[in-house]
Amino acid sequence: MKRRSGPAARGARPLLLLLLPVQAALMIGVGRLVTGPAAHHWPLEAEDGAPRALAEHRDAPVLTAVSEWLSALGSTQVVVGLTIVALLALLGLPRIGLLGLPRTALRREALFLAVAVAAQSAVFVLVTAFVERPRPDLPRLDAAPPTSSFPSGHVGASLALYGGLAVIAALRLRGPWRPAVTAVLLLVPPAVGLARVYRGMHFPSDIAGGLLNGAATLLIVSAVFLHGHRSAPRPDRGRLPDRPRLPAPAPAADCPGGRTVLVVRHPFGCPDDLAERLRAVLDGHGHTHREQRWIRTTAERPAGALAEELAAHRPALVVACGGDGTLRACAEVLAGTGIPLAVVPCGTGNLLARNLGLPLDPEAALEASLAGDSHPIDVGRIRGDGLAPTRFTVMAGIGFDAAMVKDASARLKSRLGWAAYVLSALRHLRDPSVRLTIRVDGVRPRRRRARMVVIGNVGTLQGGLPLLPGARPDSGHLDVVLFDPRGPAGWLAAAAHLLSRGLRRHPTTPAGAAGTEAGGALEYFTATRVDVRCARPQPRELDGDPVTDGTRLTAWVEPGALLVQLPGTTAVREGEEEEQHGNSPTRTAAPQRAR
């Protein structure tokens, strides 16, 4: 992923902030449309019935009390007060060592939150000066401020505050409760909006306007202050993040200082300043500058000249500095060679690093890997119509996820990171499902309809979302999910199921198991070989990179084919936990390679 740094990044920020006046102008235009030409057309002409219908239930004391509490969460006094508390917490918690963060780790996040709340308020005041809309003509339960009903200031302010906190939680918190915290914070603004309609303060279109205003502000301000800046801490080597249990370390290749280290570097994901810091880390572990051979990748050669360098020099170690696409290209060359690979996450998704429990800060990941041992993990092999056999380390997909990856804007990815995929996904929510057959380990083909099929060597997505909860990179098999939600209720059921499952610390799926969950929206399989055939050509992707469209995918596993450097302290700690519980670590027996 391309990242800006230095003067280029500083020059981009004023340009992005210029989008706030554009946002205000657009909101004024929408407000004039709502109060003018569109006011006498459906659905705006009928929205007066919503607050009246809710007002009929005000005789329920519980609903009235809850609505009062929710409305207060978006009030100016509460938003300002909670913003100040949040800023103090973001600046103060690292100073007392909470969460293991360095002292300056959350200053950028605090600035993001403060600017988001202030910018939203400024846009709101400007819009209400140009848009005049009276509030609903019925008894109101709150005092009406002297501002236009459009847009809802309570809703916009609550989305700037609680939505901003949700963004920070998704980016910086660790642990299985992160999805729950993020989801609860994101639910507050629409709940505030519903309460405001119940209390007779707004029409539904006012709530929609407030949500639009708050969301646009968060998008712009996050692009200015959060994107492209790595504030994740370097973890304490004695307390590395949880990762899937891997087997006991294999005999690692001896890596004395006098042996070659090949470093494959994505030029945009790993810019010059980061490359210099990584050189210093390698040097600190005995790999001098003379023993480091750096290889730049290109669009045509995602692993650079790695194959040629391996033929000329058998290195002690290969270091991959890039995203999942760079890692996949390196794994294609290294699988089966016995040469260990150190993963330095510098991409958009970094799913392999996330699933292996590596720090997402590049320097910290390299430090931890060099201090650890080499462990064998599986890789997947895949082929299809128009797709030559190739390896993958994370996931392969056909359908919705591939369309999302394919249509994600390169510019948005460079500015927003993996959040750009979310925006791309929204454009494909209404894509139809496709008829397909799936054959698992050679058994009778099953006929299905699905929006996407994902075949995974690992299973956790960004934000800790466990799409394939039983997937382990050393299991000796692949995990498969067919995803086919039916209508809005199906999407909500699938999302709720995945979020709730993310709260379980070690969700597992027994090897060979198959079953449906979330009302049939998700169907799971495990196998050493999978064949998928679709009725019509579909988008396809490998490890987050789009490949040619097609109708077929055949995937099989290569057990333990790739050696990866992983922090040794985590393996020791896991072994101690097993011993305390009276168990010994076990590994699924490696099946024979599919041919």
C-alpha positions as CSV (number, residue, x, y, z in Angstrom):
1,M,0.0,0.0,0.0
2,K,1.3,3.4,-0.9
3,R,2.0,5.6,2.1
4,R,2.8,9.3,2.1
5,S,5.3,10.6,4.6
6,G,7.3,13.8,5.3
7,P,6.5,16.9,3.4
8,A,4.2,15.2,0.9
9,A,1.9,14.0,3.7
10,R,1.9,17.4,5.4
11,G,1.0,19.1,2.1
12,A,-1.9,16.7,1.6
13,R,-3.6,17.6,4.9
14,P,-4.6,21.2,4.0
15,L,-6.0,19.9,0.8
16,L,-8.1,17.3,2.6
17,L,-9.3,19.8,5.1
18,L,-10.6,21.9,2.2
19,L,-13.2,19.1,1.8
20,L,-15.0,20.3,4.9
21,P,-16.4,23.4,3.1
22,V,-17.3,21.2,0.3
23,Q,-19.1,18.9,2.7
24,A,-20.9,21.9,4.2
25,A,-22.0,23.1,0.7
26,L,-23.3,19.6,-0.1
27,M,-25.2,19.4,3.2
28,I,-26.7,22.8,2.4
29,G,-27.8,21.6,-1.0
30,V,-29.3,18.4,0.5
31,G,-31.1,20.5,3.1
32,R,-32.5,22.9,0.5
33,L,-33.7,19.9,-1.5
34,V,-35.4,18.3,1.6
35,T,-37.2,21.6,2.5
36,G,-37.9,22.5,-1.1
37,P,-38.7,20.4,-4.3
38,A,-38.5,17.0,-2.5
39,A,-40.7,18.0,0.4
40,H,-43.9,17.2,-1.5
41,H,-42.8,13.9,-2.8
42,W,-42.6,10.4,-1.2
43,P,-41.1,9.6,1.2
44,L,-40.6,13.1,2.6
45,E,-44.3,14.0,2.3
46,A,-45.2,11.0,4.5
47,E,-42.4,11.3,7.1
48,D,-44.5,13.5,9.4
49,G,-46.3,10.4,10.4
50,A,-43.2,8.8,12.1
51,P,-42.9,11.3,15.0
52,R,-46.7,11.3,15.4
53,A,-46.8,7.5,15.6
54,L,-44.0,7.4,18.1
55,A,-45.7,10.1,20.2
56,E,-48.7,7.8,20.7
57,H,-46.5,5.5,22.8
58,R,-45.3,8.2,25.2
59,D,-47.6,6.8,27.9
60,A,-45.0,4.1,28.4
61,P,-42.8,5.4,31.2
62,V,-39.9,3.1,30.4
63,L,-39.7,4.2,26.7
64,T,-39.9,7.8,27.7
65,A,-37.1,7.4,30.3
66,V,-34.9,5.5,27.9
67,S,-35.4,8.1,25.1
68,E,-34.5,10.9,27.6
69,W,-31.3,9.1,28.5
70,L,-30.4,8.5,24.8
71,S,-31.2,12.0,23.8
72,A,-28.9,13.3,26.5
73,L,-26.0,11.3,25.1
74,G,-26.1,13.6,22.0
75,S,-26.6,16.8,23.8
76,T,-24.0,19.6,23.6
77,Q,-23.1,19.4,27.3
78,V,-22.6,15.6,27.4
79,V,-20.7,15.5,24.0
80,V,-18.3,18.2,25.1
81,G,-17.9,16.7,28.5
82,L,-17.3,13.1,27.2
83,T,-14.9,14.5,24.5
84,I,-12.8,16.1,27.2
85,V,-12.8,12.9,29.3
86,A,-11.9,10.9,26.2
87,L,-9.0,13.2,25.3
88,L,-7.6,13.1,28.8
89,A,-7.9,9.3,28.7
90,L,-6.2,9.0,25.3
91,L,-3.3,11.2,26.5
92,G,-3.1,10.0,30.0
93,L,-3.6,6.2,29.9
94,P,-0.3,5.6,28.1
95,R,1.6,7.6,30.7
96,I,0.6,5.1,33.4
97,G,1.5,2.2,31.2
98,L,-2.0,0.9,30.6
99,L,-2.3,-1.3,27.5
100,G,1.5,-1.3,27.2
101,L,1.4,1.9,25.0
102,P,4.3,4.3,24.8
103,R,3.7,7.8,26.1
104,T,3.0,9.4,22.8
105,A,1.1,6.6,21.2
106,L,-2.4,8.1,21.3
107,R,-1.7,11.8,20.7
108,R,-2.7,11.5,17.1
109,E,-5.9,9.7,18.0
110,A,-6.7,12.4,20.5
111,L,-6.2,15.1,17.8
112,F,-8.4,13.1,15.4
113,L,-11.2,12.9,17.9
114,A,-11.0,16.6,18.9
115,V,-11.0,17.8,15.3
116,A,-13.8,15.5,14.3
117,V,-16.2,16.7,17.0
118,A,-15.3,20.4,16.4
119,A,-15.5,20.1,12.6
120,Q,-18.9,18.4,12.7
121,S,-20.2,21.2,15.0
122,A,-18.8,23.9,12.6
123,V,-20.4,22.3,9.6
124,F,-23.7,21.9,11.5
125,V,-23.9,25.5,12.5
126,L,-23.1,26.6,8.9
127,V,-25.7,24.4,7.4
128,T,-28.5,25.5,9.8
129,A,-27.7,29.1,8.9
130,F,-28.7,28.4,5.3
131,V,-31.4,25.8,5.8
132,E,-34.6,26.7,7.7
133,R,-36.8,23.8,8.7
134,P,-39.4,23.9,11.5
135,R,-39.5,21.0,13.9
136,P,-42.5,18.6,14.0
137,D,-45.8,20.3,14.9
138,L,-46.6,18.3,18.0
139,P,-45.8,18.4,21.7
140,R,-42.1,18.1,22.3
141,L,-40.4,16.5,25.3
142,D,-37.2,18.6,25.1
143,A,-36.6,22.3,24.9
144,A,-36.2,23.2,21.2
145,P,-32.9,25.1,20.5
146,P,-33.2,28.1,18.1
147,T,-31.7,26.1,15.1
148,S,-33.1,24.4,12.1
149,S,-34.5,20.9,12.5
150,F,-32.2,19.8,9.6
151,P,-29.8,18.3,10.1
152,S,-30.0,16.8,13.6
153,G,-27.2,18.3,15.7
154,H,-27.5,15.6,18.4
155,V,-27.1,12.8,15.9
156,G,-24.2,14.5,14.0
157,A,-22.4,15.2,17.3
158,S,-22.9,11.7,18.7
159,L,-21.6,10.1,15.5
160,A,-18.5,12.4,15.6
161,L,-17.8,11.4,19.2
162,Y,-19.0,7.8,19.5
163,G,-18.1,7.0,15.9
164,G,-14.7,8.5,16.4
165,L,-14.2,6.4,19.5
166,A,-15.3,3.3,17.5
167,V,-12.6,4.1,14.9
168,I,-10.0,4.4,17.6
169,A,-11.2,1.2,19.2
170,A,-11.1,-0.7,15.9
171,L,-7.6,0.5,15.2
172,R,-5.9,0.4,18.5
173,L,-7.6,-2.0,21.0
174,R,-6.5,-5.6,21.2
175,G,-8.4,-8.7,22.3
176,P,-11.6,-10.6,21.5
177,W,-13.8,-7.8,23.0
178,R,-12.7,-5.2,20.3
179,P,-15.6,-6.0,17.9
180,A,-18.1,-5.7,20.7
181,V,-16.8,-2.3,21.9
182,T,-16.7,-1.0,18.3
183,A,-20.3,-2.2,17.6
184,V,-21.7,-0.7,20.8
185,L,-20.2,2.7,20.0
186,L,-21.5,2.6,16.5
187,L,-25.0,1.8,17.7
188,V,-25.2,4.9,19.9
189,P,-25.8,7.6,17.1
190,P,-28.8,5.8,15.4
191,A,-30.3,5.1,18.9
192,V,-29.9,8.8,19.7
193,G,-31.7,9.6,16.4
194,L,-34.6,7.3,17.2
195,A,-35.0,8.9,20.6
196,R,-35.0,12.4,19.1
197,V,-37.9,11.4,16.7
198,Y,-39.7,9.8,19.6
199,R,-39.4,13.0,21.6
200,G,-40.9,15.0,18.8
201,M,-37.7,16.9,18.0
202,H,-36.9,15.8,14.4
203,F,-38.2,14.2,11.3
204,P,-36.5,11.0,10.0
205,S,-34.8,13.0,7.2
206,D,-33.2,15.2,9.9
207,I,-31.7,12.1,11.5
208,A,-30.4,10.9,8.1
209,G,-28.9,14.3,7.6
210,G,-27.2,14.2,10.9
211,L,-25.8,10.7,10.2
212,L,-24.5,11.9,6.8
213,N,-22.9,15.0,8.3
214,G,-21.1,13.0,11.1
215,A,-20.0,10.2,8.8
216,A,-18.6,12.6,6.2
217,T,-16.7,14.5,8.9
218,L,-15.2,11.2,10.3
219,L,-14.1,10.1,6.8
220,I,-12.3,13.3,6.0
221,V,-10.7,13.8,9.4
222,S,-9.6,10.2,9.7
223,A,-8.0,10.5,6.2
224,V,-6.0,13.5,7.5
225,F,-4.9,12.4,10.9
226,L,-5.0,8.6,11.1
227,H,-4.2,7.1,7.7
228,G,-0.6,6.2,7.0
229,H,0.7,6.7,10.5
230,R,1.8,3.8,12.6
231,S,1.2,4.4,16.3
232,A,0.9,0.8,17.3
233,P,3.3,0.1,20.2
234,R,6.3,-2.2,20.1
235,P,5.1,-5.0,22.3
236,D,6.9,-6.3,25.4
237,R,8.7,-9.4,24.2
238,G,7.5,-11.3,27.2
239,R,3.9,-10.5,26.4
240,L,3.4,-11.1,22.7
241,P,-0.1,-11.1,21.2
242,D,-2.1,-14.3,21.2
243,R,-1.8,-16.3,18.1
244,P,-2.9,-19.8,17.0
245,R,-0.9,-22.5,18.7
246,L,1.8,-23.7,16.3
247,P,3.9,-26.9,16.7
248,A,7.1,-27.1,18.6
249,P,9.8,-25.2,16.8
250,A,11.5,-26.9,13.9
251,P,15.3,-26.8,13.8
252,A,15.9,-23.3,12.6
253,A,18.5,-22.5,10.0
254,D,21.6,-21.1,11.6
255,C,21.7,-17.4,11.0
256,P,25.2,-16.2,11.9
257,G,26.2,-12.7,10.9
258,G,28.4,-14.0,8.1
259,R,25.4,-15.4,6.1
260,T,23.3,-13.6,3.5
261,V,19.8,-12.2,4.4
262,L,17.6,-11.3,1.4
263,V,15.1,-8.5,2.0
264,V,12.2,-8.3,-0.4
265,R,10.8,-4.7,-0.2
266,H,7.6,-3.3,-1.6
267,P,8.7,0.3,-2.5
268,F,5.5,2.0,-1.5
269,G,4.6,-0.2,1.5
270,C,8.2,0.1,2.8
271,P,9.4,3.6,1.9
272,D,13.1,4.7,2.3
273,D,12.9,5.9,5.8
274,L,11.3,2.7,7.0
275,A,13.8,0.6,5.1
276,E,16.6,2.4,6.9
277,R,15.1,1.6,10.3
278,L,14.7,-2.1,9.3
279,R,18.3,-2.2,8.2
280,A,19.3,-1.0,11.6
281,V,17.1,-3.8,13.2
282,L,18.8,-6.4,11.1
283,D,22.2,-5.0,11.9
284,G,21.4,-5.1,15.6
285,H,20.7,-8.8,15.3
286,G,24.1,-9.5,13.7
287,H,23.2,-9.1,10.0
288,T,25.5,-6.4,8.9
289,H,24.8,-4.1,6.0
290,R,27.2,-6.0,3.8
291,E,25.3,-9.3,4.4
292,Q,21.9,-7.7,3.5
293,R,20.8,-8.0,-0.1
294,W,17.7,-5.8,-0.8
295,I,15.3,-6.6,-3.6
296,R,12.7,-4.2,-4.8
297,T,9.4,-5.5,-6.1
298,T,7.5,-4.3,-9.2
299,A,4.0,-4.7,-10.4
300,E,5.2,-7.3,-12.9
301,R,7.4,-9.1,-10.4
302,P,5.8,-9.0,-7.0
303,A,8.7,-10.9,-5.4
304,G,11.3,-9.0,-7.4
305,A,14.4,-11.0,-8.3
306,L,14.0,-13.4,-5.3
307,A,14.1,-16.6,-7.4
308,E,17.3,-15.5,-9.1
309,E,18.9,-14.5,-5.8
310,L,18.0,-17.8,-4.3
311,A,19.7,-19.6,-7.2
312,A,22.9,-17.5,-6.7
313,H,22.9,-17.4,-2.9
314,R,21.3,-19.8,-0.4
315,P,20.4,-17.2,2.3
316,A,20.0,-17.8,6.0
317,L,16.8,-15.8,6.0
318,V,14.4,-14.0,3.7
319,V,12.6,-10.9,5.0
320,A,9.4,-9.8,3.2
321,C,8.5,-6.2,3.7
322,G,5.1,-5.6,2.1
323,G,1.5,-6.7,2.2
324,D,-0.2,-10.1,1.8
325,G,0.5,-10.0,-2.0
326,T,4.2,-9.6,-1.4
327,L,4.2,-12.4,1.1
328,R,2.3,-14.7,-1.2
329,A,4.8,-14.0,-4.0
330,C,7.7,-14.8,-1.6
331,A,5.9,-17.9,-0.4
332,E,5.5,-19.1,-4.0
333,V,9.3,-19.1,-4.3
334,L,10.3,-20.3,-0.7
335,A,7.8,-23.1,-0.2
336,G,9.6,-26.4,0.2
337,T,13.1,-24.9,0.3
338,G,13.5,-24.9,4.1
339,I,14.6,-21.3,4.1
340,P,12.8,-19.3,6.9
341,L,10.7,-16.2,6.1
342,A,10.4,-13.2,8.4
343,V,7.1,-11.3,7.9
344,V,7.3,-7.5,8.1
345,P,3.7,-6.2,7.7
346,C,3.7,-3.1,5.4
347,G,0.4,-3.5,3.5
348,T,-3.2,-2.7,3.6
349,G,-4.6,-5.8,5.2
350,N,-1.6,-7.7,6.7
351,L,-3.9,-10.7,7.4
352,L,-1.1,-13.2,7.6
353,A,0.7,-11.2,10.2
354,R,-2.5,-10.6,12.1
355,N,-3.3,-14.3,12.2
356,L,0.2,-15.3,13.3
357,G,-0.1,-12.8,16.2
358,L,2.8,-10.7,15.0
359,P,3.0,-7.0,15.9
360,L,1.6,-4.8,13.1
361,D,4.4,-2.2,13.6
362,P,7.1,-3.3,11.0
363,E,10.1,-2.7,13.3
364,A,8.4,-4.5,16.2
365,A,7.5,-7.4,14.0
366,L,11.0,-7.8,12.7
367,E,12.5,-7.5,16.2
368,A,10.1,-10.2,17.5
369,S,10.7,-12.5,14.5
370,L,14.5,-12.3,14.7
371,A,14.4,-13.0,18.4
372,G,12.2,-16.1,17.8
373,D,12.3,-19.4,16.0
374,S,11.2,-20.8,12.7
375,H,7.9,-22.8,12.6
376,P,6.4,-24.7,9.6
377,I,3.0,-23.5,8.4
378,D,0.8,-24.7,5.6
379,V,0.3,-23.0,2.3
380,G,-2.6,-23.4,-0.2
381,R,-2.2,-24.2,-3.8
382,I,-4.8,-23.2,-6.3
383,R,-5.6,-23.3,-10.0
384,G,-8.6,-22.6,-12.3
385,D,-9.6,-21.7,-15.8
386,G,-7.2,-19.0,-17.0
387,L,-5.3,-19.3,-13.6
388,A,-2.0,-21.2,-13.5
389,P,-1.2,-23.2,-10.3
390,T,0.0,-20.8,-7.7
391,R,0.3,-20.7,-3.9
392,F,-1.5,-18.6,-1.3
393,T,-0.9,-18.1,2.4
394,V,-4.1,-16.4,3.6
395,M,-7.3,-16.9,1.6
396,A,-8.6,-17.4,-1.9
397,G,-12.1,-16.3,-2.9
398,I,-14.6,-16.2,-5.7
399,G,-17.6,-13.9,-5.8
400,F,-18.5,-11.0,-3.4
401,D,-15.1,-10.7,-1.7
402,A,-13.2,-10.7,-4.9
403,A,-15.5,-8.1,-6.4
404,M,-14.9,-5.9,-3.3
405,V,-11.1,-6.3,-3.7
406,K,-11.2,-5.7,-7.4
407,D,-13.2,-2.5,-7.2
408,A,-11.5,-0.9,-4.2
409,S,-10.0,2.4,-5.3
410,A,-6.2,2.5,-5.2
411,R,-6.4,6.1,-4.1
412,L,-8.8,5.3,-1.3
413,K,-6.6,2.4,-0.2
414,S,-3.6,4.8,-0.1
415,R,-5.6,7.2,2.1
416,L,-7.9,5.0,4.2
417,G,-6.1,1.6,4.3
418,W,-8.4,-1.4,4.6
419,A,-11.4,0.8,5.3
420,A,-11.4,1.4,1.5
421,Y,-12.6,-2.2,1.1
422,V,-15.6,-1.5,3.3
423,L,-16.7,1.3,0.9
424,S,-16.2,-1.0,-2.1
425,A,-18.2,-3.7,-0.4
426,L,-21.2,-1.4,0.0
427,R,-21.4,-1.2,-3.8
428,H,-21.8,-4.9,-4.1
429,L,-24.3,-5.7,-1.3
430,R,-27.0,-6.2,-3.9
431,D,-25.0,-8.4,-6.2
432,P,-27.0,-11.6,-6.9
433,S,-25.9,-15.0,-5.7
434,V,-24.6,-17.6,-8.2
435,R,-25.4,-21.2,-8.7
436,L,-22.4,-23.4,-8.0
437,T,-21.2,-26.9,-7.2
438,I,-18.6,-27.7,-4.5
439,R,-16.7,-30.9,-4.1
440,V,-14.9,-31.5,-0.9
441,D,-12.1,-34.2,-0.8
442,G,-13.5,-35.9,-3.8
443,V,-17.0,-36.7,-2.3
444,R,-20.2,-36.2,-4.3
445,P,-20.6,-32.6,-5.5
446,R,-23.0,-30.4,-3.6
447,R,-25.2,-27.9,-5.4
448,R,-25.5,-24.5,-3.8
449,R,-26.2,-20.8,-4.3
450,A,-23.8,-18.4,-2.8
451,R,-22.6,-14.8,-3.0
452,M,-19.1,-15.9,-2.3
453,V,-16.9,-18.8,-1.5
454,V,-13.7,-18.3,0.6
455,I,-11.0,-20.9,1.0
456,G,-8.7,-20.1,3.9
457,N,-5.4,-21.2,5.4
458,V,-6.1,-18.7,8.2
459,G,-9.5,-17.3,9.3
460,T,-9.5,-13.9,11.0
461,L,-10.1,-10.7,9.1
462,Q,-9.4,-7.1,10.0
463,G,-10.9,-6.0,13.3
464,G,-10.6,-9.5,14.7
465,L,-13.6,-10.8,12.7
466,P,-13.4,-14.6,12.6
467,L,-14.8,-15.5,9.1
468,L,-13.3,-19.0,9.4
469,P,-13.0,-19.7,13.2
470,G,-11.5,-23.1,12.9
471,A,-8.7,-22.2,10.5
472,R,-5.2,-22.6,11.7
473,P,-2.0,-22.2,9.6
474,D,-0.6,-25.5,10.8
475,S,-3.7,-27.7,10.7
476,G,-2.9,-29.7,7.6
477,H,-6.2,-28.7,5.9
478,L,-8.1,-25.8,4.4
479,D,-11.3,-24.2,5.8
480,V,-14.1,-23.2,3.4
481,V,-17.1,-21.0,3.9
482,L,-20.1,-20.4,1.6
483,F,-21.7,-17.0,2.2
484,D,-25.2,-16.4,1.1
485,P,-27.3,-14.0,3.2
486,R,-30.9,-13.5,1.9
487,G,-32.0,-9.9,2.1
488,P,-31.3,-7.3,4.8
489,A,-32.3,-9.8,7.6
490,G,-29.8,-12.3,6.3
491,W,-27.0,-9.7,6.2
492,L,-27.9,-8.6,9.8
493,A,-28.0,-12.2,11.0
494,A,-24.6,-13.0,9.4
495,A,-23.0,-9.9,10.8
496,A,-24.4,-10.4,14.3
497,H,-23.2,-14.0,14.2
498,L,-19.6,-13.1,13.2
499,L,-19.4,-10.3,15.7
500,S,-20.7,-12.5,18.5
501,R,-18.3,-15.3,17.6
502,G,-15.4,-12.8,17.7
503,L,-16.0,-12.6,21.4
504,R,-15.1,-16.2,21.9
505,R,-11.5,-16.5,22.8
506,H,-10.6,-19.7,21.0
507,P,-13.5,-20.7,18.6
508,T,-12.8,-23.9,16.8
509,T,-14.3,-26.1,14.2
510,P,-13.5,-29.8,14.3
511,A,-11.5,-31.1,11.3
512,G,-13.8,-32.5,8.6
513,A,-16.8,-30.8,10.1
514,A,-19.5,-29.1,8.0
515,G,-22.5,-27.2,8.9
516,T,-24.6,-24.1,8.5
517,E,-24.9,-21.1,10.8
518,A,-26.6,-17.7,11.0
519,G,-29.9,-19.1,9.6
520,G,-28.1,-20.7,6.6
521,A,-26.2,-17.6,5.6
522,L,-22.9,-19.4,6.4
523,E,-22.0,-22.9,5.5
524,Y,-18.6,-24.4,6.6
525,F,-16.4,-27.2,5.4
526,T,-12.8,-28.4,6.1
527,A,-10.9,-30.4,3.5
528,T,-7.5,-31.1,2.0
529,R,-8.8,-30.4,-1.5
530,V,-11.8,-28.3,-2.7
531,D,-13.3,-27.9,-6.2
532,V,-15.7,-25.0,-6.9
533,R,-17.5,-24.6,-10.2
534,C,-19.8,-21.6,-10.8
535,A,-22.6,-21.3,-13.4
536,R,-21.2,-18.1,-14.8
537,P,-17.8,-16.3,-14.6
538,Q,-17.1,-14.6,-11.2
539,P,-14.4,-12.3,-9.8
540,R,-11.6,-14.2,-8.1
541,E,-8.9,-13.1,-5.6
542,L,-5.8,-14.5,-3.9
543,D,-4.6,-13.1,-0.7
544,G,-6.3,-9.8,-1.4
545,D,-5.1,-9.4,-5.0
546,P,-7.6,-9.7,-7.8
547,V,-6.9,-12.3,-10.5
548,T,-8.7,-13.1,-13.8
549,D,-12.5,-13.8,-13.6
550,G,-13.5,-17.4,-14.1
551,T,-15.9,-20.2,-13.2
552,R,-13.6,-22.7,-11.5
553,L,-11.3,-22.9,-8.5
554,T,-9.5,-26.0,-7.3
555,A,-7.5,-25.6,-4.1
556,W,-5.4,-28.1,-2.1
557,V,-3.1,-27.8,0.9
558,E,0.7,-28.2,1.2
559,P,1.2,-29.1,4.9
560,G,4.1,-27.4,6.6
561,A,5.6,-26.2,3.3
562,L,6.7,-22.8,4.5
563,L,9.1,-21.9,7.4
564,V,8.1,-18.7,9.2
565,Q,10.1,-16.8,11.9
566,L,7.8,-16.3,14.9
567,P,8.3,-15.0,18.4
568,G,9.6,-17.8,20.5
569,T,8.3,-16.4,23.8
570,T,4.7,-17.0,22.7
571,A,5.3,-20.7,22.0
572,V,7.0,-21.1,25.4
573,R,4.1,-19.4,27.1
574,E,1.5,-21.6,25.3
575,G,3.4,-24.7,26.2
576,E,3.3,-23.7,29.9
577,E,-0.4,-23.1,29.7
578,E,-0.9,-26.5,28.2
579,E,1.1,-28.1,31.0
580,Q,-0.8,-26.3,33.6
581,H,-4.1,-27.7,32.2
582,G,-2.7,-31.2,32.0
583,N,-2.7,-31.3,28.3
584,S,0.1,-31.4,25.7
585,P,0.1,-29.5,22.4
586,T,-1.2,-31.5,19.5
587,R,-1.2,-31.0,15.8
588,T,-3.6,-32.3,13.3
589,A,-1.8,-35.1,11.4
590,A,-0.6,-33.8,8.0
591,P,-2.5,-35.4,5.2
592,Q,-1.0,-36.5,2.0
593,R,-0.6,-33.7,-0.6
594,A,-3.4,-33.5,-3.1
595,R,-2.5,-33.9,-6.7
